[in-house]
Amino acid sequence: MAAADARRLSAAARLQLRDRAVRRHPYAHGVAQIPLLDGEPAAQAPERPARTTSKRIAPGDIVEVDRKGRRFHALVLELEQRESGRFDLALRPLDGRTTYRTATVRDVVAVWRRARPHG
């Protein structure tokens, strides 16, 4: 009975983490900051990679992947689009015990976006 409760709690915790990772502020995307003081213009942020997948995954993001029933976290190195339109992800697992180096977007359970540099 306690094991079933622990599994239910971990599933609920996973859902909460996934929702928190995907949720973003609706007005913050694409807003440029203007300088309030006289002097030098604000520095432009470097160009970020385009997010073209359905889950808006880009290189540099950390993803949770469920591949053949095994869950692991990995850093996305690159995206490659097949002729069919689906995307393959080149991954670097964060845990050394994981040997999977590729996954599809369908395998991704959660996404943590790379933070933009402040400055």
GIGI-V428242 format. One line per field, one symbol per residue. ss: DSSP state (H for helix, E for strand, C for the rest). burial: # if it has 16 or more other C-alpha atoms within 10 Angstrom, else .. Layout:
ss->???
burial->???
This chain:
ss->CHHHHHHHHHHHHHHHHHHHHHCCCCCCCCCCCCCCCCCCCCCCCCCCCCCCCCCCCCCCCEEEEEECCEEEEEEEEEEEECCCCCEEEEEEECCCCCCCCEEEHHHEEEEECCCCCCC
burial->.................#......................................###########....########.......#######........####.#######......
